[in-house]
């Protein structure tokens, strides 16, 4: 994450615990875990430059890795002296599989959208005479130059230092308070990630570490679902610090997301394709560089007989600052996640039917439309 955790922490418990993890002493690890603080569990050994999690992974101690990952304060994304996280040094697929997210009952899967009550996209068109336009999509503009919401948010991220100072005095302060409340109300104190979530948010507040917000988003907590319908404050904080995430701007060509939609939803995408309309993300959208991550969840669940299974292909022809590659910041590295921020623009370029194993799927390709930021004054007029 870029944070520097002290390697000079003088703690006999931390040193002993590191040795237990290195040597495979499962019983002692199980005994010590409840006694250790966050800093002691995530202690970096000054001689090896590794955490206890690195050591357990390197030495292929499966049960110890499992115990560490189940601990709610174990930090998976600390880098060793070679700038590698524990997942990257794991020698076996069996250990790497422990880093995957487990799907809980009734939990929203972040890589697939199932029958949304509110579409995660807004259609941008100024054509009022189109009687066939899907009327549950948001009215806007055909040109990205007229996508004023997207331009305003990009202008925020490119504001001058003095303008940012003025914005921080009120806008950021208010957004921080709102996000704090969202965390407190959506993650109960009994949740196993409660402490980790609050540690990450304090890192953002106290160290101005915006990447901590990305890790917080990736945690398996109810906050993810809350942000799908109440994302404004979180969005503002990320856009105000977007220039600090420039090293994470996606530089690849494709990402993927699953979607289960109705025939009416598909009709809306066909309309957007036929009219070369621009659509805008309304919420945070988790996509993956690995097609299999989205594909694995695109099968229709029981009871969805009148729905369609869809894979969305997001195509990028240049670096996109609002497509954030959080692979190295995510609590779940194997997901290869690229997070699309609200107000990212796309145009539908193709809609195809794909059949495999007697299952009909649709594949929708959407190409990113770059947003050129105006001045804050021009964008807000």
Secondary structure, DSSP 8 states (H G I E B T S, - for coil): ------S----HHHHHHHHHHHHT-HHHHHHHHTT--HHHHT---TTT---HHHHHHHTT-HHHHHHHHHSTT--TT---TTS--HHHH--SHHHHHTTS----TT---TTEEES-SS-SEEEE----S-TTS-TTS----SSGGG-HHHHHHHHHHT--HHHHHHHIIIIIHHHHHHHHHHHHHHS-TTSTTHHHHHHHHHHHHHH--THHHHHHHHSSSTHHHHHHH--HHHHHHHHHTGGGGGGGEE-SSEEEEEEEE-HHHHHHHHHHHHTT-EEEE-S-EEEESSHHHHHTT-S--TT-TT-EEEEEEEE-SS-EEEEEE-TTTSS-GGG-EEEE-TT-EEEEEEEEEEEETTEEEEEEEEEEE------HHHHH-
